[in-house]
C-alpha cells in the first residue's frame, strides 16, 4: 500500500486490536498493521 494514499487515521477498541493481532498471526504477518493493509486492499 502506498503511504501517500493514506489520509485518515483509524481507531480500534482493545478487542478489535486483539482480533487484528490474531488474524495477523494466523496469516503469518509481523503485526496488525499488515493485516489492516491487507483488509483495506481487499475492499
N, C-alpha and C positions, 0 to 999 in steps of 0.2 A: 504494500500500500504506500502511496506517495505521501510523504509528510506535508507537502504543500497543499494537499486537498483536505487536510484536517482543519476544521474551523470551529468545532463545537465540543466543549468538554462534556463528558458523560459521567454520571454519578451512579453508584450502586450501593445497595444495602449490604451489610456484612454477610447475610445469607446468599445474596446474589454473587458476591465475590467468591464465597466458598464454592458455589456451584460452578462458576467460571474456572476456578483453580482445579476442580475435579475433572471438568471437561478437558482442560488443557493437559492434565496429567494422563488421561486416557488416550489422548491423541498424540502423546509424546512431545508435547510442546514445552518450552522452557518456563513460560509464565502465562498468566491470564491475558496479558496484552496481545500475545499471538492468537489466543482463542478469540478475543474480541475482533481482531482484524479479520480472521477467517469468517466469523459470523457476519460481519458487515459486508465483506466481499461477496458472500453468498446471497445477499438480498437483491 
